[in-house]
Amino acid sequence: MINRILPALAPAAFLALAAPAMADTSDVSRGMEPRLVAKAGDHCVDDPNCFNRYHQAIPAVATAVPGQHIVFETRDALDTDLTFDSVPEDVTAVDLNLVHPMTGPVHIEGAERGDVLAVTLVDIEPDEYGYTVIVPGFGFLRDRFTEPFVANWDLTRIEATSEQIPGVAIPFRGFMGSVGVLPGGPEVELILAREAQLAAVGGISLQPEPTGAQPSNVCGTGAPHASECLRTIPPRENGGNMDVKQMQVGTTLLLPCFVDGCGLFVGDVHYAQGDGEVAGTAIEMGARVTVVTEIRKGQGAFIDVPHFEGDAQLVALAPTEFYATLGLPLKDAGEIPPQHSYLDGERIGPLSNLSEDLVLAARNALAEIIDWMVANRGLTPEQAYVVSSVAVDLRIGQVVDVPNYVVSAVLPLTIFTEEAEED
């Protein structure tokens, strides 16, 4: 979309769109106290500042002005009772209808539908506990990892360690797994139609589910919008569950505004994640997240999906020592990967080579790096899968050398402690 409209964009408008956010991040100098959006109770259902569905009828719980620090107290992605003592059996008790608890929404004064909200991440303060789980039936390799697993992580602002994965220390690279704004009425209608169409042909599409929905008086069973409230699992035009680890402290997220006040929310904060989040979870945690906003008037005409911008944050994420494996779109004859099961299996099944297929290439690169960690680092397959989810980056190599696109799985070797290397 953006490439289509740029030739018609006036130079001044383009500069306004591309310029780095210049929001004043000093509340004290402007006489403003930070706006705290606190959490209360053990779960989203107990908390008036929490919701887990998207709809334009969800009311704002707080108001902030541009340039004011907003502090969101957030819950873990699954809204669980998991603790340092949790075991794999506890994973099977997780209620996926509760995914994801979001803190907000916050009304940004002066923002209108058609604007862009620039959200700069100022700080993330992690909780002391985090987890990574393998949920049966979920994740990129769900056909290979069918048993529950949990790694309980001890979190500091330096690194995360887990008794379930000894010899591994994951550096703190926090970001907002979910952040966005409320969709408007036209967007909800469009999304419902296209996702229902996908579900009708056998694609994975989570339809509105009132069980466990919050706020219950808007989205719950018998509520006026129960059949319209969107699930929070897929990212969409309003942002949401994007899970982009490059959105680090210092970056600015650009969100098109679909309702007046935008309805800003934050949740699903990740302590660290590999590009791909392949097991289905990163290092999930509750956190205190501080952001500051700026309104870019009228720029929603030029941005219809989230963009983000920054400085040297991507350099800081690069590993200083790594091992990588390469994946091609190859498979055994007769195999149909789960991601392709809704397509024509009669044509795909007999093939041992698919054409221009990044999904299969990524699966193979991931399988190779898991096998390498099992053989060379002494991890179990489940441990290696979890490490891949929180630390391995899936990188596209090329998308032109037909029929075989290339994906690499990059493992930072610096996460392994000296003790593990000696073993």
LONU-530944 format. One record per atom (N, C-alpha, C): residue in three letters; x, y, z. Coordinates in steps of 0.2 Angstrom, whole numbers, plus 5000, padded with zeros to 4 digits. Layout:
AlaXYZ/...
REM end
This chain:
Met500449945000/Met500050005000/Met500450065000/Ile501050065004/Ile501350135005/Ile501750144998/Asn501950094995/Asn502350104988/Asn501850134983/Arg501250114984/Arg500750144979/Arg500650214980/Ile500650244986/Ile500450314987/Ile501050354987/Leu501650334988/Leu502150384989/Leu502250424983/Pro502250404977/Pro502350454971/Pro501850514972/Ala501250504975/Ala500750564975/Ala500850604981/Leu501350584986/Leu501350614992/Leu501750674992/Ala501550734994/Ala501850794994/Ala502550794998/Pro503050824996/Pro503750825000/Pro503650835007/Ala503250885009/Ala503150905016/Ala502850855020/Ala502350825017/Ala501950765020/Ala502450705021/Phe502850695016/Phe503250635017/Phe503750645022/Leu504050705023/Leu504550725028/Leu504150715035/Ala503550735036/Ala503250725042/Ala503150655044/Leu502950615038/Leu502850535039/Leu503550505041/Ala504050525038/Ala504750485039/Ala505150515045/Ala505050575047/Ala505450605053/Ala505350565059/Pro505950555063/Pro505950525069/Pro505450555074/Ala505150515078/Ala504750545083/Ala505150595088/Met504850655089/Met505150705093/Met504750725099/Ala504450675102/Ala503950685108/Ala504450705114/Asp504250755118/Asp504550775124/Asp504450715129/Thr505050685131/Thr504950625136/Thr505050655143/Ser505150715144/Ser505250745151/Ser504550765154/Asp504250725157/Asp503650745160/Asp503750795166/Val504250795170/Val504350835175/Val504450905172/Ser504850915167/Ser504950985164/Ser504351015162/Arg503850975160/Arg503251005157/Arg502651005163/Gly502850985169/Gly502350985174/Gly501850935174/Met502050875171/Met501550825170/Met501850765175/Glu501350735178/Glu501550665182/Glu501350615177/Pro501750555177/Pro501650505173/Pro500950475174/Arg500650445169/Arg499950415169/Arg500050345170/Leu499850325176/Leu499950245178/Leu499250215177/Val499350155173/Val498750115171/Val498950055175/Ala498650045181/Ala498849995186/Ala498449925185/Lys498749875187/Lys498349815187/Lys498149795194/Ala497549755194/Ala497249745201/Ala497049665200/Gly497149635206/Gly496849565206/Gly497349515203/Asp497149455203/Asp497649395201/Asp497549385193/His496949405190/His496849395183/His496449445180/Cys496449445173/Cys496149495169/Cys495349505171/Val495049445173/Val494349455175/Val494249495181/Asp494749505185/Asp494749535192/Asp494949615191/Asp495149635185/Asp495449695184/Asp495049745179/Pro494849795181/Pro494449845177/Pro494849875172/Asn495549875172/Asn495949895167/Asn496249845162/Cys495949795162/Cys496149735158/Cys495649715153/Phe495849695147/Phe495349665142/Phe495749615137/Asn495349575134/Asn495649515130/Asn495349505124/Arg494949555121/Arg494649555115/Arg494749625112/Tyr494649635105/Tyr494649695102/Tyr493949715099/His493649775101/His493049805098/His493049875100/Gln492749915095/Gln492749985096/Gln492350005102/Ala491949965105/Ala491449985110/Ala491849975117/Ile492449945117/Ile492749945123/Ile492950015126/Pro492750035132/Pro492850105134/Pro493550115137/Ala493850175136/Ala494450185138/Ala494450185146/Val495050165149/Val495050165156/Val495550225159/Ala495850255155/Ala496250315157/Ala496350365151/Thr496550425152/Thr496750475147/Thr497450495148/Ala497750515143/Ala498450535143/Ala498550595138/Val498950635138/Val499150685133/Val499750665130/Pro499850685123/Pro500450675120/Pro501050705124/Gly501650665124/Gly502250685128/Gly502250665135/Gln501650645137/Gln501650615144/Gln501850545145/His502250525150/His502450455151/His501750415153/Ile501750365150/Ile501150315152/Ile501450255154/Val501350235160/Val501550165163/Val501050115163/Phe501150065160/Phe500650005159/Phe500949955164/Glu500549925168/Glu500649865172/Glu500349805168/Thr500749765166/Thr500449715162/Thr500549645165/Arg500149595162/Arg500049525164/Arg500449485159/Asp500549415161/Asp500849375156/Asp500349355151/Ala500649335145/Ala500249325139/Ala499649275140/Leu499749225144/Leu499249175145/Leu498749185151/Asp498849235155/Asp498549255161/Asp498449195165/Thr499049165167/Thr499149105170/Thr499249105178/Asp499249055181/Asp499449045188/Asp500149005188/Leu500549005183/Leu501148975183/Leu501649015188/Thr502048975191/Thr502548995196/Thr503248965195/Phe503748975199/Phe504348945199/Phe504348865200/Asp503748845203/Asp503648775204/Asp503248735199/Ser503048775194/Ser502648745189/Ser502948685185/Val502548635183/Val502848575180/Val502448565173/Pro502648525169/Pro502248515162/Pro501548505163/Glu501348465168/Glu500648455169/Glu500248515169/Asp500548565172/Asp500148635173/Asp500048665167/Val500448655162/Val500348685155/Val499648665152/Thr499448605153/Thr498848575150/Thr498248605153/Ala498248645159/Ala497748675163/Ala497648745160/Val498048775156/Val498048835154/Val497448845149/Asp497048895150/Asp496448915147/Asp496548965141/Leu496648935135/Leu496848985129/Leu496249035127/Asn495649025130/Asn495149075129/Asn495349145133/Leu495849145137/Leu496049205141/Leu496649245138/Val496849215132/Val497449245129/Val497149305125/His497449365124/His498049395128/His497749445133/Pro497849455139/Pro497649505143/Pro498049575142/Met497649625140/Met497949685138/Met497749735143/Thr498249785145/Thr498149835149/Thr497949895145/Gly497349925147/Gly497149985143/Gly496349975142/Pro496150005137/Pro496450055132/Pro496450125135/Val496950165133/Val497050235135/Val496850275129/His496450325131/His496250385127/His496850435126/Ile497050445120/Ile497550495119/Ile497250565117/Glu497250615121/Glu496950675120/Glu497150705113/Gly496750725109/Gly496850755103/Gly496950715097/Ala496950645098/Ala497050595093/Ala496350585090/Glu496350575083/Glu495750565079/Glu495850505074/Arg495250475072/Arg495350435067/Arg495650465061/Gly496150435058/Gly496450455052/Gly497150485054/Asp497250495061/Asp497950515063/Asp498450455063/Val499050465065/Val499550405066/Val499750425074/Leu499750375078/Leu500050375084/Leu500750355085/Ala501250395086/Ala501850375087/Ala502050355094/Val502250295096/Val502250265102/Val503050245103/Thr503350285107/Thr504050275109/Thr504150235115/Leu504550175115/Leu504650135121/Leu505150165125/Val505050185131/Val505550215136/Val505850165140/Asp505450115143/Asp505750075148/Asp505350005149/Ile505649955150/Ile505249895153/Ile505649865159/Glu505249865164/Glu505449835171/Glu505149765171/Pro505549715171/Pro505249645171/Pro505049625178/Asp504549575178/Asp504449535184/Asp505049495186/Glu505049465192/Glu505549415193/Glu505449345190/Tyr504849335188/Tyr504749265185/Tyr504449265178/Gly504749225174/Gly504449215167/Gly504449145165/Tyr504149125160/Tyr504049055158/Tyr504049055150/Thr504248995148/Thr504148975141/Thr503848905141/Val503348895137/Val502948835137/Val502948805130/Ile502848735130/Ile502648705124/Ile501948685125/Val501448705121/Val500748685122/Val500548645116/Pro500348575118/Pro500148535113/Pro499748565108/Gly499848555101/Gly499448575096/Gly499548645094/Phe500048685097/Phe500248755096/Phe500948755094/Gly501148805090/Gly501848815089/Gly502048795082/Phe502648815079/Phe502848805072/Phe502948735071/Leu503248695076/Leu503348625075/Leu502848585079/Arg502248595079/Arg501748565083/Arg501648495081/Asp501848475075/Asp501748405073/Asp502348365076/Arg502848395078/Arg503448355081/Arg503548355089/Phe503248415092/Phe503248425099/Phe502548415101/Thr502348365104/Thr501648345105/Thr501548345113/Glu502048345117/Glu501948345124/Glu502048415128/Pro501748425133/Pro501848495136/Pro502548495140/Phe502748555140/Phe503448565143/Phe503448645146/Val503748655151/Val503848725154/Val504548735156/Ala504848785155/Ala505448815157/Ala505248875162/Asn505448875168/Asn505248925173/Asn505948975173/Trp505849035172/Trp506449075171/Trp506549125177/Asp507149135180/Asp507249185185/Asp507549245181/Leu507149295182/Leu507249355178/Leu507649415182/Thr508149445179/Thr508449505181/Thr508449555175/Arg508649615177/Arg508749665171/Arg509449645167/Ile509749595169/Ile510349565165/Ile510249505161/Glu509949455164/Glu509949395161/Glu509349345164/Ala509149295160/Ala508649245163/Ala508949175163/Thr508849145168/Thr509149075169/Thr508549025171/Ser508648965170/Ser508048915171/Ser508348855173/Glu508148825179/Glu508348755181/Glu508148705176/Gln507648715172/Gln507448665167/Gln507948665161/Ile508348715160/Ile508848725154/Ile509448745157/Pro509848705161/Pro510448725164/Pro510948735159/Gly511448785161/Gly511948805156/Gly511848855151/Val511248885151/Val510948935147/Val510748995150/Ala511049055148/Ala510849115151/Ala510649165145/Ile510049185145/Ile509749225140/Ile509749305142/Pro510149345138/Pro510149415140/Pro509449445139/Phe509349495143/Phe508749535143/Phe508749585137/Arg508249565133/Arg508049605127/Arg507349615127/Gly507049655132/Gly506349655132/Gly505949705127/Phe505349685125/Phe504949715121/Phe504249705122/Met503849745119/Met503049735120/Met502849685114/Gly502649625116/Gly502449575111/Gly501849595108/Ser501349625112/Ser500749655110/Ser500749725112/Val500549765107/Val500449835108/Val500049865102/Gly499549905103/Gly499149925097/Gly498649975099/Val498149985095/Val497550035096/Val496949995094/Leu496350015096/Leu495749985095/Leu495549995088/Pro495349935084/Pro495049945078/Pro494449985078/Gly494250015072/Gly493550045072/Gly493050005069/Gly492450025068/Gly491949985066/Gly492049955059/Pro492249995054/Pro492449965047/Pro492949915048/Glu493449925052/Glu493949875052/Glu493749815055/Val493349815060/Val493049755063/Val492649715058/Glu492249755054/Glu491849715049/Glu492249685044/Leu492749715042/Leu493149695037/Leu493549625039/Ile493849635045/Ile494249575048/Ile493749515049/Leu493149525052/Leu492749475053/Leu492549435046/Ala492449475041/Ala492249445035/Ala492849405032/Arg493449435032/Arg494049395028/Arg494249335032/Glu494249335039/Glu494449285043/Glu493849225043/Ala493249245042/Ala492749195041/Ala492849155035/Gln493049195030/Gln493149165023/Gln493749115023/Leu494249135027/Leu494849085028/Leu494649025031/Ala494249035037/Ala493948975041/Ala493548925036/Ala493148955032/Ala492748915028/Ala493048875023/Val493748885021/Val494048845017/Val494548805021/Gly494548795027/Gly494948755031/Gly495548785034/Gly495648855033/Gly496248885036/Gly496148905043/Ile496648915047/Ile496648925054/Ile496448995055/Ser495849005058/Ser495649075059/Ser495149065066/Leu495349105071/Leu495049105077/Leu494449145077/Gln493849125077/Gln493249165077/Gln493049195084/Pro492649245084/Pro492449265091/Pro492249215095/Glu492449215102/Glu492349175107/Glu492149205113/Pro491549205115/Pro491349245121/Pro491549215128/Thr491749145128/Thr491949115134/Thr492649145136/Gly492649175142/Gly493249205145/Gly493349275142/Ala492949305138/Ala493049365135/Ala492949425140/Gln493449475140/Gln493449535144/Gln493449595140/Pro493149645141/Pro492649655146/Pro491949615145/Ser491749575150/Ser491149535149/Ser490549565147/Asn490449635149/Asn489849665147/Asn489849695140/Val490449685136/Val490449705129/Val490549645125/Cys490949595127/Cys491149545123/Cys490949475126/Gly490749465132/Gly490649405135/Gly489949375133/Thr489849315135/Thr489249275133/Thr488549325135/Gly488149325130/Gly487549365130/Gly487649445129/Ala488349465129/Ala488449535128/Ala488249565121/Pro488149625120/Pro487949655114/Pro488449635108/His489049635109/His489549625104/His489949555104/Ala489649505107/Ala489949445108/Ala490149415102/Ser489749425096/Ser489949395090/Ser490349435086/Glu490549495088/Glu491049535084/Glu491649545087/Cys491749535094/Cys492449545097/Cys492949505094/Leu493549535092/Leu494049495089/Leu494549465094/Arg494749405092/Arg495249375096/Arg495949415096/Thr496349405101/Thr496949445101/Thr497549405098/Ile497549345096/Ile498149305094/Ile498449335088/Pro498049345082/Pro498449365076/Pro498549445076/Pro499149465074/Pro499149535073/Pro498749565067/Arg498549625067/Arg498149655061/Arg498349725060/Glu497949755056/Glu498149825055/Glu498149875061/Asn497849855066/Asn497849895073/Asn498449875077/Gly498949835074/Gly499449815078/Gly499249745082/Gly499349755089/Gly499149695093/Gly499749645094/Asn499649585093/Asn500149525094/Asn500649525089/Met501049575088/Met501549575082/Met502149535084/Asp502349525090/Asp502949485092/Asp503549505088/Val503749565087/Val504349585083/Val504849615088/Lys505349575089/Lys505849585095/Lys506249645093/Gln506249675087/Gln506649735085/Gln506349795088/Met505749785091/Met505449845094/Met505649855101/Gln506249875101/Gln506649875108/Gln506549945111/Val506849955117/Val506850025120/Val507150075116/Gly506850125114/Gly507150175110/Gly506850185103/Thr506450125101/Thr506150125095/Thr505450155095/Thr505250185090/Thr504550215089/Thr504050175085/Leu503550155087/Leu503050115083/Leu502550165081/Leu502350165074/Leu501850205071/Leu501250165070/Leu500650185073/Leu500050155073/Leu499550195070/Pro499150175064/Pro498650205062/Pro498050215067/Cys497750265068/Cys497150275072/Cys496550265069/Phe496150215072/Phe495450195069/Phe494850225073/Val495050245079/Val494450275083/Val494750345086/Asp494350385088/Asp494550455091/Asp494850435098/Gly495450455099/Gly495850445105/Gly496250385105/Cys496250345099/Cys496650285097/Cys496450225101/Gly496450225108/Gly496350165112/Gly496950125113/Leu497550155115/Leu498150125116/Leu498150075121/Phe498450015119/Phe498549965124/Phe499249925124/Val499449895129/Val500049855130/Val499949795133/Gly500249735131/Gly500249675135/Gly500749625132/Asp500649565134/Asp501049505132/Asp501849525131/Val502149555136/Val502849585136/Val503249525136/His503849525132/His504249475132/His504949495134/Tyr505249455139/Tyr505949465141/Tyr506449455136/Ala506349405132/Ala506749395126/Ala506449345121/Gln506649345115/Gln506249305110/Gln506749295104/Gly506749245101/Gly507049235094/Gly506549255089/Asp506849275083/Asp506449295078/Asp506049225075/Gly505449225076/Gly505049165075/Gly504649145081/Glu504849155087/Glu504549135093/Glu504249065091/Val504649015089/Val504448955086/Val504048905090/Ala504148905097/Ala503848855101/Ala503148885103/Gly502948945101/Gly502348975102/Gly502349025108/Thr502849025112/Thr502949075117/Thr503749095118/Ala503849155120/Ala504449185121/Ala504649175128/Ile505049215131/Ile505049215139/Ile504549265141/Glu503949235143/Glu503349275144/Glu503349295152/Met503149355153/Met503149385159/Met502649445160/Gly502549465166/Gly502249525168/Gly502749575168/Ala502549645167/Ala503049695167/Ala502749765169/Arg503149815170/Arg502949885170/Arg503249915164/Val502849935159/Val503049965153/Val502950045153/Thr503450075151/Thr503350155150/Thr503450175143/Val502950205141/Val502950235134/Val502850305134/Val502950345128/Val502750415127/Val502450415120/Thr501950455119/Thr501650465113/Thr501650525109/Glu501550525103/Glu501550595099/Glu501050575094/Ile500650625092/Ile500150625087/Ile500450655080/Arg500350615075/Arg500550635068/Arg499850645064/Lys499650715064/Lys499050725062/Lys498950705054/Gly498350675053/Gly498250655046/Gly498650605042/Gln499150575046/Gln499650535043/Gln499350465042/Gly498750445044/Gly498350385043/Gly498250375036/Ala498250425032/Ala498150425025/Ala498650385021/Phe499250385025/Phe499850355021/Phe500150295025/Ile499850275031/Ile500050215034/Ile499450175036/Asp499350115033/Asp498750075035/Asp498950015038/Val499550005040/Val499749955044/Val500349975049/Pro500549945054/Pro501049975058/Pro501749975055/His502050035056/His502750035054/His503150055061/Phe503850045061/Phe504250065066/Phe504950095064/Glu505250135068/Glu505850165067/Glu506250175073/Gly506950175072/Gly507350185077/Gly508050205075/Asp508550185079/Asp509250205078/Asp509650145078/Ala510050135083/Ala510550075083/Ala510350015087/Gln509650015088/Gln509349955092/Gln509549885088/Leu509449885082/Leu509649825078/Leu510349795079/Val510749845079/Val511449825080/Val511549795087/Ala511249815092/Ala511349795099/Ala511049715099/Leu510649705095/Leu510349635095/Leu510749585091/Ala511249605087/Ala511649555083/Ala512049515088/Pro512149455087/Pro512549405091/Pro513349425089/Thr513749415094/Thr514449425093/Thr514749355091/Glu514449305092/Glu514649235090/Glu514049195089/Phe514049155083/Phe513449115082/Phe513649055078/Tyr513149005077/Tyr513148955073/Tyr512448955069/Ala512448935063/Ala511848945059/Ala511748885055/Thr511148865054/Thr510948805049/Thr510548835043/Leu510448805038/Leu510148825032/Leu509548775030/Gly508948805028/Gly508348765027/Gly508148785020/Leu508048725016/Leu507748725009/Leu507048705009/Pro506648715004/Pro505948685004/Pro505848615002/Leu506148575006/Leu506248505004/Leu505848465010/Lys505548405008/Lys505148365013/Lys505148295010/Asp504948245014/Asp504848175012/Asp504248175008/Ala504248135003/Ala503648114999/Ala503148085003/Gly502548115003/Gly501948095007/Gly501848135013/Glu502348175015/Glu502248225020/Glu501848285019/Ile501448305023/Ile501048365022/Ile501148405028/Pro501648455028/Pro501748495035/Pro501048525037/Pro500948535043/Pro500348565046/Pro500148625043/Gln500648675042/Gln500448735039/Gln500148735032/His500248675028/His499948665022/His499348625021/Ser499148595027/Ser498548545027/Ser497948575024/Tyr497848635024/Tyr497148665022/Tyr497148675014/Leu497748665011/Leu497848665004/Leu497648605001/Asp497848594994/Asp497648534991/Asp498248484992/Gly498048434997/Gly498548384999/Gly498748334994/Glu498248324989/Glu498448274984/Glu498948304979/Arg499048364978/Arg499648394974/Arg500248394978/Ile500148424984/Ile500748434988/Ile501048374991/Gly500648324993/Gly500848264997/Gly501448224993/Pro501348204987/Pro501848164983/Pro502548204982/Leu502548264983/Leu503148304981/Leu503648304986/Ser504248304985/Ser504848304989/Ser505148374989/Asn504948414985/Asn505248484984/Asn504648534982/Leu504548584987/Leu504048634985/Leu504348694982/Ser503948734979/Ser504148784975/Ser504048854979/Glu504648894980/Glu504548954983/Glu504248954989/Asp504448914994/Asp504048905000/Asp504548915006/Leu504448975009/Leu504749005015/Leu504648965021/Val503948945022/Val503748905028/Val504148835028/Leu504148805023/Leu504548735023/Leu505248745024/Ala505548795021/Ala506248815022/Ala506448825029/Ala505948865032/Ala506048885039/Ala505948825044/Arg505548785043/Arg505448725047/Arg506048685047/Asn506348675041/Asn506948635040/Asn507548665043/Ala507648735043/Ala508148765046/Ala508148755054/Leu507548765056/Leu507348755063/Leu507548685066/Ala507348635062/Ala507448565064/Ala508148555064/Glu508548585059/Glu509248575059/Glu509648605065/Ile509448665067/Ile509748695073/Ile509548655079/Ile508948635080/Ile508748595086/Ile509148525086/Asp509248495080/Asp509648435080/Asp510448455082/Trp510648505080/Trp511348525082/Trp511448535089/Met510948575092/Met510948585099/Met510948515103/Val510548475101/Val510548405104/Val511148375104/Ala511448375098/Ala512048335097/Ala512748365100/Asn512748435100/Asn513348475102/Asn513248505108/Arg512648515111/Arg512648555117/Arg512248515123/Gly512148445121/Gly511848405126/Gly511148415128/Leu510748455124/Leu510048475126/Leu509548415124/Thr509048415127/Thr508548375125/Thr508148405119/Pro507748375115/Pro507448405109/Pro506948465112/Glu506648445118/Glu506148495120/Glu506548555123/Gln507148545126/Gln507548605128/Gln507748645122/Ala507948615117/Ala508248645111/Ala507648685108/Tyr507048655108/Tyr506548695105/Tyr506348755108/Val506348755115/Val506248815119/Val506848865118/Val507448845118/Val508048885117/Val507948925110/Ser507648885105/Ser507548915098/Ser507048965099/Ser506548955103/Ser505949005103/Ser506149065106/Val506649065111/Val506849125115/Val507549155112/Ala507849125108/Ala508549145106/Ala508749135099/Val508449095095/Val508649085088/Val508249125083/Asp508649155079/Asp508349205074/Asp508249165067/Leu507649165064/Leu507549135058/Leu507649195053/Arg508049195048/Arg508249245044/Arg508149225036/Ile507749265033/Ile507749255025/Ile508349265022/Gly508649215018/Gly509249225014/Gly509049255008/Gln508649215004/Gln508449244997/Gln507749214995/Val507449254991/Val506749234988/Val506749244981/Val507349224977/Val507349234970/Val507649174967/Asp507949124970/Asp508249074967/Asp507749014967/Val507349014962/Val506748964962/Val507048904960/Pro506748844962/Pro506148844967/Pro506348844974/Asn507048854976/Asn507248844983/Asn507448904986/Tyr506948934990/Tyr507048994994/Tyr507448965000/Val507849015003/Val508248995009/Val508149035015/Val508048995021/Val508049025027/Val508548995032/Ser508849045035/Ser509349015040/Ser509149025047/Ala509348975052/Ala509248985059/Ala509848995062/Val509849055065/Val510449085068/Val510449075076/Leu510949045079/Leu510949025086/Leu511549065089/Pro511449115093/Pro511949145097/Pro512349105102/Leu512949085101/Leu513249045105/Leu513449075112/Thr513349135112/Thr513549175119/Thr513049155124/Ile512449125123/Ile511949115128/Ile512249055132/Phe512649015130/Phe512948955133/Phe513448975138/Thr513348955144/Thr513848975149/Thr514548925148/Glu515048955152/Glu515648915151/Glu515648845154/Glu515148835159/Glu515048775162/Glu514748725157/Ala514348755153/Ala513948705148/Ala514448685143/Glu514948735141/Glu515448725136/Glu515948665138/Glu516048675144/Glu516548625147/Glu516248555147/Asp515548545148/Asp515248485148/Asp515248455141/
REM end
